[in-house]
Structure formats: structure tokens, C-alpha cells
Amino acid sequence: MAPEQLEGAESDERTDIFAFGAVIYEMAAGRRKAFAGKSQASVISAIMTTDPPPISTLQAMTTPALDHVVRICPAKQPDARWQTAHDVLVELKWIAEAGSQAGVSRPVAARQKSWQVLPLALTAVALLALTVLAVVHFRQRPAEAQAAWLQVLLPEKVSMDWFDFPIISPDGQRLIIPGVVSDSTRHLWLRSLDSMTYQLLPQTEGGYFPFWSPDNRTIAFFTRSELKRIDTAGGPAQRICDVAFPNGGGTWNREGVILFSGTSLSGIFRVSAAGGEPKAVLQLGKSRLETGQLMPQFLPDGRHFVYSSRASKGKGGIYAGLLDSKETWRLSPAESNASYAPPGILIYSLQETVVAHSFDPTRLEFIGDAVPIAEHVGRMRGQPVSLYSVSQNGILVYRSPMDSNVQLAWHDREGKRKNSVGEPGVYDQPVLSPDEKKLVLAGSDPETGKKDIWILELSSGIYTRVTFHSIAEVARWSRDGRELLITQDPNGHSDLYRKEIGGGDEELVFQSDQDKDDAQWLGDGSALFVTQNAIYRLSLSGARQPILLFKSEFEINNPVVPPDGRWVAYQCGAI
């Protein structure tokens, strides 16, 4: 990389000239690197502070003119280099035509014979060098020079769940598509990028979150109770180990070690690809109120890995870990999964935009600024995960955002649609008022994706905004329809608030370090709320101390309380 790239400054075609000069120097000098060093840090230091020795000091037969041309290419300052590739080509042609030295007469015939292959040799080097230059140029400017978009259609009668996305092989040749067929069964499909047909992989029923072996031959995937593997060339699926509701993908290194995310309430585990008992690598970080470790991905050394951390109080982000160590490093506050792509790029997302960021995998440090490479990329609902995968030769595959516009409508008991209610929009968690004249729901801003609580008058179709924090998630009616119980997170984790209909600001009811994922009013005016894996009862008067009713090893969602308030129904699972 040129000095301006290492400093995060703007690059142009002269940056490519630097890379060109380094390649030609290595070819002519017979050295592996123009700038040597024992570590990546020392190589960077050499690029910034030293010049490589003249080629002629390493190869005695090097012409001074070639030495001169190559020496100017990797100058520290862009203004001191050749300004265009055309300048370099002109100089190389001049050397080939004018003789072995600049300003020196062409050698006599006797010497000409020993050098008669020089013009041909220089022409070959120039063509090869310009090819390398073009590759470097394209690599640095994918959006301008190399980007090509291909829309991949799903297999016929196959749809994807909200957490499904295509996974590209490390060599960029094939895709694995997880999906659901019309009978609601899940399978995995294999497709080559140079083919329009899909191959249904046998014995992958119930499969999701697939990932490739580093040799491109085998696919690992999860079911609800197992981690399995299957050879793409054929053969039966083989059990690797038992799992329980995994919800965050896996990764496979060249030593046959697999890392995978456990349930939403556990950390990252390792297991041999040949099978065995999983062992914990990382536990959830209690100090940062971590609630999930998702989508681990190995870095080049096969020991370090990156993953997405879901945590309260703004402490989530992209982290790095190390096998056989409990230590972790926060790389970025971005709420995203991350993937490494050679020759030193970390791919991750900022909301719906995927970016490429120069990255030193040895020092675990970013270099310069992130560069956007794809927009409008889908996100996994409720998780800090973007729906993309990247190959080791730089092919990005992603799923577009799901159409989240909702049209509310009345249906009769036979499922026949009667009439629409309100305008289409991005809505979630609609709940009828006790008198069935209003609807409270969380409505998202189509541009920012942030949520607020709205009330819809069913008779008029008019929406009224209730909250203005852009952070509200769920609202529930009181039994008399005069108040709302709201979960929202102004402090990085969701707390409970109550608000009178048509009244003033919301009143904070209960605050703690745990996210309150949902809440319900009880008949006596108290409240029931759930955290990630527990259900509590809370008096809305007095000391307001929560009482634990039930705790689960799995994630709890969507509590429902009947009118008598004696029971609570809930959904339990990882996805």
C-alpha cells in the first residue's frame, strides 16, 4: 500500500503507480518484497520512511534507465512519482528503442547480439506490469471500475425466512441458498455462479445458517438440535455435535476447527469438524451487559476471529477474540457482523450500507476510512447482523431489504379480507384498544428506521403520534384504555414507561440494566414484563420492586395475559 493509503489520505492514479513500481522492482530485483520487514508493522514503517536499494545493486545487468524508471514509481510523495501509467509506458518504450542506457549510443553489432532480446523482454515486462497495475487499480476502485451486479433468483417455489441469506464459497464459485418450500419445510440448495440451475442438497431438511469449509468442498449447517456437515460432491449428511437453538452462524478454519454461536443466552463454542463435544470459547461479557455473540468469522491466522456483540448501553459492536483465550478486543461500535477478505480488508455494515475497511489482521487495527461498496443491504430483524457473505477473492453476495411496508386490514373469521385500515407503512406490534376503536402500534420512519408509538383511529384512518424519542418499541393498553405501558430505550437499554392518552410526557415506571422486551397490564393495575429469559411482575405503585415469576434457559418473547390475569402465555426459542 502507498504511504497516502496508510495515512488514510485520498488516493488517485498515482497510488496505482506506487503499486506498479513495487511489483516491477520485485520482478527485476528477484526480491519477494520491495519493502522488507519481519512484521506487518515494520513493513509499514519501511514504506513510510525508507527507499528500496537500487535494482542495479542487486542485479548487476540492470540498465541505469530501467533503474531510473522504477525508482521514481514508489516515491513517498505522489507529486514525485510518474503522474500517469502512460508516462511509464513511454519511458519503457524509449528504453527498448534507445538502448541500454539513457543518452548513450546504441551498442556495436557485436554487443547487439547479446542484447537483441532486450526489446522483447521489456515489452513483456511492460504488458505484465500494466496488467498488474490494472488489477491494483480495479481492486482499489471496485465501485468505479470493476463492480458488476448480478441478480440471483431463488429456486422455484422457494422463499427465505427473515434470517436467511445466500452464502458464497471461499473461491467465489458457488452459492448455498437456505430456504422454505411450500410445505413449510426447510432445505439447502447449491448453485454454481456460472449456472442457472439449483441442486437440492439431500438430507438438509430443517437446515439453516450454512457455512463453507475452507477447501470449498463441504458445507456445515444447523438444525434445531444438531450441527451437521455434508459433502457437496455427494454422500450422506454427518452429525458433528448436538446444539440447542443456535442463532448466530459458524466459521471453519484450515485446521478443522469450527466456531459457532450458541443460543441467544450463551457465547461462542468450538468443536472439531470431524465431530466431538463442543467447548466454550467465550462467555457473554457481564461487565458490558452483553446479550449475544453472533456470526463468528475466522481471520487469516485461523486463531483470531471477529464476531458481532449485542450488548446494552452502547457497548456492542464488532469484537475480536482468540482461541484458547478469554480476552476480547472491540474493533468498532458498528452493529454488524464482519468478514475478512484478502489482501487486508474487513467487510461490515453501517445500517443498510456494507463498507470495506483496510484492516491489519495481525495488529487488529483499521487503517484509514471505510469505503461504501453496497447499499440497501438487508438486516436480520432485531439482531446486529447484515444479510451478506463475501468470498476470499472479493465477491460480495447479499440479500436486499425485505419489503416491510404493511397494509393493515380487517379479515373475517374465514380469513376473507373485508377492508383496509389506514395507509401502508412500516408498522409493528399492533394492538386493539379495549373498546376496539383505536389501534396502538410501533411505526418506523422509512428513512431512518427509528420507531415511535402511534395511535390509529379506526373510523377515520388518522394517525396520532404518541412518543417523540425515535426509540420506542412496544406499547400496551391499560384495561380501561386510558393509559399505555411503553418500552423504550433512551439510555441504551429498554425501560418501562407509562403514558396517559392525550396527556403529557411519559412517566418512567421501572429502570434497570436489563432490557425489557415486552410488557402487559394486569387486571389489578400492576404490570408484567419480560427480559430476555425471564418473566417478572411489577407493582406500579409503592416501591415498585419486580418479583421473578419464571426464568428460562431460552429466549422469551410475546407474553400474552388473559383477562383474569392468572396465566401468561409466551413464545420461547432462539429465533
C-alpha positions in Angstrom: 0.0 0.0 0.0 1.2 3.5 -0.8 2.0 5.9 2.1 -1.1 8.0 1.4 -3.3 4.9 1.8 -1.6 4.0 5.1 -2.3 7.5 6.4 -5.9 7.4 5.3 -5.4 10.2 2.8 -7.1 10.4 -0.6 -5.7 8.2 -3.3 -5.6 8.6 -7.1 -3.9 7.0 -10.2 -0.5 7.9 -8.7 -1.3 5.5 -5.9 -1.5 2.8 -8.6 1.9 3.9 -9.9 3.4 3.2 -6.5 2.0 -0.4 -6.5 3.2 -0.8 -10.1 6.7 0.2 -9.2 6.8 -2.1 -6.3 5.7 -5.1 -8.5 8.3 -4.3 -11.2 11.0 -3.8 -8.6 10.3 -7.3 -7.1 10.3 -8.9 -10.6 13.5 -7.2 -11.8 15.4 -7.4 -8.5 14.4 -11.0 -7.7 13.2 -10.0 -4.3 9.9 -11.1 -2.7 9.2 -7.6 -1.3 10.3 -4.1 -2.3 9.9 -3.0 1.3 11.0 -5.7 3.7 10.2 -6.2 7.4 9.8 -9.0 9.9 6.2 -8.0 10.7 3.4 -6.0 9.1 4.2 -3.1 11.4 7.9 -3.0 10.2 6.8 -3.3 6.6 4.5 -0.2 7.1 7.4 1.6 8.7 9.7 0.8 5.7 7.1 2.1 3.2 6.8 5.3 5.1 10.5 6.0 5.9 12.9 4.1 3.6 13.6 3.5 -0.1 14.4 0.1 -1.5 18.1 -0.2 -2.7 18.6 0.4 -6.5 17.9 -2.7 -8.6 21.4 -2.4 -10.1 22.9 -3.2 -6.6 21.1 -6.5 -6.6 21.2 -7.4 -10.3 24.4 -6.2 -12.0 23.0 -6.5 -15.5 20.2 -3.9 -14.8 20.3 -0.9 -17.1 20.5 2.5 -15.4 17.5 3.7 -17.4 15.3 0.9 -16.0 16.7 1.6 -12.6 15.7 5.2 -13.0 12.1 4.5 -14.2 11.4 2.0 -11.4 13.0 4.2 -8.7 10.6 7.1 -9.4 7.4 5.0 -9.2 7.4 4.3 -5.4 8.4 7.8 -4.4 6.9 8.8 -1.0 5.1 11.9 -2.3 2.6 11.4 -5.1 3.9 14.5 -6.9 7.4 13.0 -7.1 6.2 9.9 -9.0 5.3 9.4 -12.6 1.9 11.0 -12.9 0.2 8.5 -15.2 0.6 5.0 -16.5 1.1 6.5 -19.9 4.3 8.3 -18.7 5.7 4.9 -17.5 4.8 3.2 -20.8 6.6 6.0 -22.8 9.7 5.6 -20.7 9.7 1.8 -21.1 9.3 2.1 -24.9 12.1 4.6 -25.0 14.4 2.3 -23.1 13.6 -0.5 -25.5 14.2 1.6 -28.6 17.1 3.8 -27.5 19.5 1.3 -26.0 20.5 0.0 -22.6 21.4 3.4 -21.2 19.7 6.8 -21.4 21.7 9.2 -23.6 24.2 6.5 -24.7 24.6 5.4 -28.3 23.3 2.0 -29.3 26.0 -0.7 -28.8 28.0 -2.0 -31.7 26.9 -5.1 -33.6 29.0 -7.5 -31.6 27.3 -6.4 -28.4 24.0 -6.1 -30.1 23.8 -9.8 -30.5 23.9 -10.4 -26.7 21.2 -7.8 -26.1 18.9 -8.4 -29.0 16.2 -9.9 -26.8 16.0 -6.8 -24.7 13.2 -5.0 -26.6 11.1 -8.2 -26.5 11.8 -8.7 -22.8 11.0 -5.1 -21.9 7.7 -5.3 -23.9 6.7 -8.4 -22.0 7.5 -6.8 -18.6 5.6 -3.7 -19.6 2.5 -5.7 -20.6 2.6 -7.8 -17.4 3.2 -4.7 -15.3 0.4 -2.8 -16.8 -1.9 -5.8 -16.2 -0.9 -5.8 -12.6 -1.4 -2.1 -12.5 -4.9 -2.5 -13.8 -5.7 -5.2 -11.2 -4.4 -2.9 -8.5 -6.4 -0.1 -9.9 -9.6 -2.1 -10.1 -9.1 -3.5 -6.6 -8.8 0.0 -5.2 -11.8 1.3 -7.1 -14.4 -1.5 -7.2 -17.4 0.8 -7.5 -15.9 2.7 -10.5 -14.0 0.1 -12.5 -14.8 -3.4 -11.5 -18.3 -3.5 -9.9 -20.7 -5.8 -11.7 -24.1 -6.6 -10.4 -25.9 -9.9 -10.8 -29.4 -10.6 -9.6 -29.7 -14.2 -8.4 -33.2 -15.6 -8.4 -34.3 -18.1 -5.8 -35.2 -21.7 -6.7 -38.8 -22.0 -8.0 -41.4 -22.0 -5.2 -38.7 -21.3 -2.5 -38.8 -18.4 -0.1 -36.5 -17.1 2.6 -37.2 -16.6 6.2 -36.2 -13.2 7.7 -32.9 -14.6 8.9 -31.9 -16.4 5.7 -29.3 -15.2 3.2 -27.1 -16.7 0.5 -23.6 -17.9 1.5 -20.8 -17.8 -1.2 -18.0 -20.3 -1.2 -14.5 -19.1 -0.3 -13.4 -19.4 -4.0 -16.4 -17.3 -5.2 -17.7 -20.1 -7.5 -20.8 -21.4 -5.7 -23.7 -20.3 -3.6 -25.7 -22.0 -0.8 -29.3 -20.9 -0.5 -31.3 -21.8 2.6 -35.0 -21.5 2.1 -38.5 -22.7 2.7 -40.7 -24.6 0.3 -44.5 -24.5 0.0 -45.0 -27.3 2.6 -43.1 -25.1 5.1 -40.1 -27.5 5.2 -36.6 -26.0 5.1 -33.7 -27.2 2.8 -30.4 -26.1 1.4 -29.8 -25.5 -2.3 -26.5 -25.4 -4.2 -25.8 -23.3 -7.3 -22.7 -22.5 -9.3 -22.5 -18.9 -10.4 -22.0 -19.9 -14.0 -25.2 -21.9 -14.0 -28.9 -21.1 -13.8 -29.9 -24.3 -12.1 -30.1 -25.3 -8.4 -29.3 -28.6 -6.8 -31.3 -29.6 -3.8 -28.9 -31.0 -1.2 -30.3 -34.2 0.2 -30.6 -34.7 4.0 -30.5 -31.0 4.7 -34.1 -30.8 6.0 -34.5 -28.1 8.6 -31.1 -26.6 7.7 -30.3 -23.0 8.3 -27.2 -20.8 8.9 -24.9 -22.8 6.5 -21.2 -22.1 6.1 -18.4 -23.5 4.0 -15.2 -25.4 4.7 -12.1 -23.5 3.6 -11.4 -26.0 0.8 -14.8 -25.3 -0.8 -15.9 -29.0 -0.6 -18.1 -29.3 2.4 -20.9 -27.4 3.9 -21.8 -27.2 7.6 -25.3 -26.3 8.7 -27.6 -26.2 11.7 -30.9 -27.8 12.5 -32.8 -27.1 15.7 -30.9 -29.7 17.6 -27.7 -30.5 15.6 -24.7 -29.2 13.7 -24.1 -31.3 10.6 -21.9 -31.4 7.5 -22.4 -32.6 4.0 -20.0 -33.0 1.1 -21.1 -31.1 -2.0 -19.9 -34.0 -4.2 -22.5 -36.3 -2.6 -22.9 -38.6 0.3 -25.0 -38.5 3.5 -25.1 -35.7 6.0 -23.0 -36.4 9.0 -23.6 -35.2 12.6 -20.9 -33.0 14.1 -22.4 -32.3 17.5 -25.6 -31.6 19.3 -26.7 -28.0 19.7 -29.7 -26.2 21.2 -31.4 -23.5 19.2 -28.2 -21.9 17.7 -28.9 -18.5 16.4 -25.7 -17.0 15.0 -23.9 -18.9 12.3 -20.4 -20.5 12.3 -17.0 -20.5 10.7 -14.4 -23.2 9.8 -10.6 -22.9 9.7 -7.9 -24.9 7.9 -7.0 -26.9 11.0 -10.5 -28.3 11.1 -11.8 -26.2 14.0 -15.4 -24.9 13.8 -16.6 -21.9 15.9 -20.3 -21.3 16.2 -22.7 -19.1 18.2 -24.8 -20.9 20.8 -28.2 -19.7 21.9 -29.0 -16.0 22.4 -28.1 -16.5 26.1 -24.7 -18.2 25.6 -21.4 -17.3 23.9 -19.2 -18.8 21.2 -18.3 -22.5 21.1 -15.7 -24.6 19.3 -15.8 -28.2 18.0 -13.8 -30.3 15.7 -15.2 -30.6 12.1 -14.7 -34.3 12.5 -17.2 -34.3 15.4 -16.9 -34.2 19.2 -18.1 -32.3 22.2 -18.5 -28.5 21.9 -16.4 -26.4 24.3 -17.0 -22.8 25.3 -14.5 -20.3 23.8 -16.2 -17.1 25.0 -18.9 -16.4 27.6 -21.2 -13.4 27.5 -19.5 -10.3 28.9 -21.4 -9.4 32.1 -19.5 -6.1 32.5 -20.8 -4.7 29.3 -24.3 -6.3 29.7 -23.8 -8.5 26.6 -26.8 -10.5 25.4 -25.4 -12.2 22.3 -22.3 -13.2 20.4 -23.2 -13.7 16.8 -21.7 -14.7 13.4 -18.1 -15.6 14.3 -15.6 -15.4 11.4 -12.0 -16.6 11.4 -9.2 -14.2 10.5 -6.3 -15.4 8.2 -4.2 -17.0 11.0 -7.1 -19.4 11.9 -6.8 -18.5 15.6 -8.2 -14.9 15.8 -11.8 -14.3 14.9 -14.3 -11.5 14.7 -17.9 -11.6 15.8 -20.9 -9.3 16.4 -21.6 -8.5 20.0 -25.1 -7.5 21.1 -24.9 -5.5 24.4 -26.7 -2.8 26.3 -25.5 0.8 27.0 -23.9 1.2 23.6 -21.2 -1.4 24.4 -22.0 -3.7 21.5 -20.2 -3.7 18.1 -17.6 -5.7 16.3 -15.2 -7.6 18.5 -12.2 -9.9 18.0 -11.4 -13.0 20.0 -8.7 -15.6 20.2 -8.9 -19.4 20.5 -7.7 -20.6 23.9 -8.1 -17.1 25.4 -11.0 -15.2 27.2 -9.6 -11.8 26.1 -11.6 -9.8 23.5 -10.9 -6.6 21.6 -13.5 -4.1 20.5 -12.8 -3.2 16.9 -15.8 -1.0 16.0 -19.0 0.2 17.6 -20.8 -0.8 14.3 -23.8 -3.0 15.0 -22.8 -5.6 12.4 -21.2 -8.9 11.6 -17.8 -8.7 9.9 -15.9 -10.8 7.4 -12.3 -10.7 6.3 -11.3 -10.6 2.6 -7.7 -10.6 1.3 -5.4 -8.7 1.0 -6.4 -6.9 4.2 -10.0 -5.8 4.2 -12.7 -6.1 6.8 -16.2 -6.1 5.4 -19.1 -4.9 7.7 -22.2 -2.8 7.5 -23.3 0.6 8.8 -27.1 0.1 8.9 -28.0 -0.9 5.3 -24.7 0.1 3.7 -21.9 -2.5 3.5 -18.4 -1.0 3.7 -14.9 -2.2 3.1 -12.2 -1.0 5.6 -8.5 -1.6 5.3 -7.5 -3.8 8.2 -4.3 -5.2 9.8 -5.3 -8.7 11.0 -2.1 -9.0 12.9 -2.4 -5.9 15.0 -6.2 -6.0 14.9 -6.3 -2.3 13.7 -8.2 -0.4 11.0 -6.3 1.7 8.5 -7.8 4.8 7.0 -11.5 5.2 6.5 -14.2 2.8 5.5 -15.4 2.8 1.9 -19.1 2.1 0.9 -19.4 -0.8 -1.5 -23.1 -1.8 -1.4 -26.2 0.0 -0.3 -29.7 -1.2 0.6 -28.5 -4.5 2.1 -30.9 -6.5 4.3 -30.6 -6.7 8.0 -31.7 -9.5 10.4 -34.7 -8.4 12.3 -33.8 -7.5 15.9 -30.2 -8.6 15.5 -26.9 -6.7 14.8 -26.4 -8.8 11.6 -26.5 -7.8 7.9 -27.5 -10.4 5.3 -24.4 -10.7 3.2 -21.4 -13.0 2.7 -18.1 -12.4 1.0 -15.6 -14.8 -0.8 -11.9 -14.8 -0.4 -11.5 -13.4 -3.9 -13.7 -10.4 -3.2 -17.2 -11.3 -4.4 -19.9 -9.9 -2.2 -23.3 -11.6 -2.2 -26.2 -10.0 -0.2 -29.9 -10.1 0.2 -31.9 -6.9 -0.4 -34.0 -5.5 2.4 -37.3 -7.2 2.8 -40.4 -5.1 1.8 -41.5 -4.1 5.3 -44.5 -1.9 4.2 -47.6 -3.2 5.9 -51.2 -2.6 4.9 -53.5 -3.1 7.9 -56.8 -4.7 7.1 -59.9 -6.4 8.7 -60.5 -10.1 7.9 -63.4 -12.2 8.8 -63.1 -15.5 10.7 -62.7 -17.4 7.4 -59.8 -15.3 6.5 -61.5 -13.3 3.8 -60.3 -9.7 3.6 -63.1 -7.1 4.2 -61.5 -3.7 4.1 -58.2 -1.8 4.6 -57.3 0.4 7.6 -55.1 3.4 7.3 -52.2 4.0 4.9 -49.5 1.4 4.1 -46.4 1.9 6.2 -43.6 0.3 8.3 -45.7 -1.0 11.3 -45.1 -3.5 14.1 -46.8 -4.8 17.2 -50.4 -3.5 16.5 -52.8 -3.9 19.5 -56.5 -3.0 19.6 -57.8 -0.8 22.4 -60.3 -2.3 24.8 -63.2 -0.5 23.1 -61.8 -1.7 19.7 -62.0 1.8 18.3 -58.3 2.5 18.2 -55.1 0.7 17.4 -51.7 1.4 19.0 -48.6 0.3 17.1 -44.9 1.0 16.7 -44.3 2.9 13.4 -40.9 3.2 11.8 -39.6 6.2 9.9 -39.0 4.8 6.4 -35.7 6.8 6.1 -34.1 6.3 9.5 -35.8 3.0 10.6 -36.3 4.5 14.1 -39.5 3.7 15.9 -42.1 5.7 17.7 -45.5 4.8 19.1 -48.6 5.9 17.1 -52.4 5.6 17.7 -54.6 5.0 14.7 -58.3 6.0 14.8 -60.0 3.1 13.0 -63.1 5.1 12.0 -61.1 7.9 10.4 -57.8 6.3 9.5 -56.0 9.2 11.2 -52.6 8.6 12.9 -51.6 10.4 16.1 -48.0 10.3 17.3 -47.6 9.4 21.0 -43.8 9.4 21.5 -41.1 11.5 20.0 -37.9 9.7 21.1 -37.4 7.6 18.0 -36.6 4.7 20.3 -40.0 3.3 21.4 -40.5 -0.4 20.7 -43.8 -1.7 22.2 -47.0 -0.2 23.7 -49.8 -2.0 25.6 -53.2 -0.7 26.6 -54.4 -0.5 30.2 -57.6 -2.3 31.0 -59.7 0.9 30.8 -58.0 2.1 27.7 -56.8 5.4 29.3 -53.1 4.6 29.5 -50.3 3.0 27.7 -47.4 0.9 29.0 -44.4 1.5 26.7 -40.9 0.0 26.4 -38.3 2.4 25.0 -34.6 2.8 25.4 -33.2 6.4 25.7 -30.2 5.1 27.7 -29.1 2.2 25.5 -31.4 -0.4 27.1 -35.2 -0.5 27.1 -37.1 0.5 30.3 -40.8 0.7 31.2 -42.8 3.9 30.9 -46.5 4.8 31.3 -48.4 7.5 29.5 -51.9 8.8 29.7 -53.8 9.0 26.4 -53.9 12.7 25.5 -51.7 13.5 28.5 -48.2 14.9 28.9 -44.8 13.2 28.9 -44.2 9.6 29.7 -43.5 8.6 33.3 -40.6 6.3 34.0 -42.0 3.2 35.8 -39.0 0.9 36.1 -35.4 1.1 35.1 -32.6 -1.5 35.3 -29.6 -2.7 33.3 -31.7 -5.5 31.7 -33.7 -4.8 28.5 -37.4 -5.1 28.9 -38.5 -6.7 25.7 -42.3 -6.6 26.3 -44.8 -5.7 28.9 -48.5 -6.3 29.7 -51.0 -4.7 32.1 -52.6 -7.0 34.7 -56.2 -6.7 35.9 -55.2 -5.2 39.2 -53.3 -2.4 37.6 -49.9 -3.9 38.1 -47.6 -4.9 35.2 -46.0 -8.0 33.9 -42.8 -7.6 31.8 -40.2 -9.9 30.3 -36.4 -9.6 29.9 -34.5 -11.8 27.6 -35.1 -15.0 29.5 -37.3 -14.2 32.5 -40.8 -13.0 33.4 -41.4 -10.5 36.2 -44.4 -9.0 38.0 -44.2 -5.3 38.9 -46.4 -3.2 41.1 -46.9 0.2 39.6 -47.3 1.9 43.0 -45.2 1.9 46.1 -41.6 0.6 46.0 -42.0 -0.9 42.5 -39.8 -3.9 43.2 -40.1 -6.6 40.5 -40.9 -10.2 41.5 -39.5 -13.0 39.4 -42.2 -15.4 38.2 -40.3 -17.6 35.8 -36.8 -18.0 34.3 -35.8 -20.0 31.2 -32.6 -21.0 29.6 -34.0 -19.9 26.3 -35.2 -16.5 25.0 -38.8 -15.4 25.9 -41.0 -13.4 23.6 -44.5 -12.1 23.1 -46.2 -12.6 26.5 -50.0 -12.7 26.5 -52.1 -12.3 29.6 -55.9 -13.3 29.6 -58.5 -11.0 31.2 -58.4 -12.9 34.6 -54.7 -12.3 34.9 -54.0 -15.8 36.3 -51.9 -17.1 33.4 -49.3 -15.9 30.9 -48.6 -17.5 27.5 -45.3 -16.8 25.8 -43.1 -17.8 23.0 -39.8 -19.5 23.8 -36.9 -20.0 21.5 -33.8 -18.5 20.0 -35.2 -17.3 16.6 
